[in-house]
Amino acid sequence: MLLLLMAARLCAAQHGQRSASPAPQGVDMDSLTFVPTVKVGKVLEGGDSILYMEMNNVYVFPPVEFKSERQRGAFMRLVKNVKTVLPIAKEARQIMMETAEYLETLPSDQARQEHMKRVEKSIMAEYKPRMKKLSYSQGKLLIKLIYRESHSSGYELIQAFLGPMRAGFYQAFAWAFGASLKKEYDPEGVDRLTERVVLMVEAGQL
């Protein structure tokens, strides 16, 4: 939850700090590449033990065609940005799932509020330094990828955990600086290229 709030703040804090920079020529794959998942096991078949191995999906897409070096640079930035913020989006989903499940076990609203304060303190301590390192575009991408992971907009998540008043406040705050917590993720439309990159990053192909 607080990752969304910090993402909105990040967009605001860095809105005035953007400057034109040359398109990157490549991405540091060693530091950013996801490690493919491999699962090894065995099954019994006709009295014999047969070993098997499960690996990530392999995606095959048509090559991306670039009309200019500017487009190539934009694509490479997208790859780098996805590799930077996708792990945070997945961690945010896990935190939200665990928090929601635990809140259901608490006996009263007061106990739930006290737990949310502890969660907030813990997340701020762990994630605030990481969030400060993100760029403006990475902050906006994080909002979209959290939607992809949770199937809910940042606004809806804040409303569910912190209430409609605070959700409205943070939406207005983000909107003032060109971001929106109501942004959805459209893998078949405007976010088609981002989805392609995400799938390949998850599979360890980028």
PyMOL commands that set and color helices and strands:
alter all, ss='L'
color gray80, all
select helices_A, chain A and resi 2-17+29-32+69-103+109-132+136-150+154-162+164-175+192-202
alter helices_A, ss='H'
color red, helices_A
select strands_A, chain A and resi 38-45+48-55
alter strands_A, ss='S'
color yellow, strands_A
deselect
rebuild
show_as cartoon
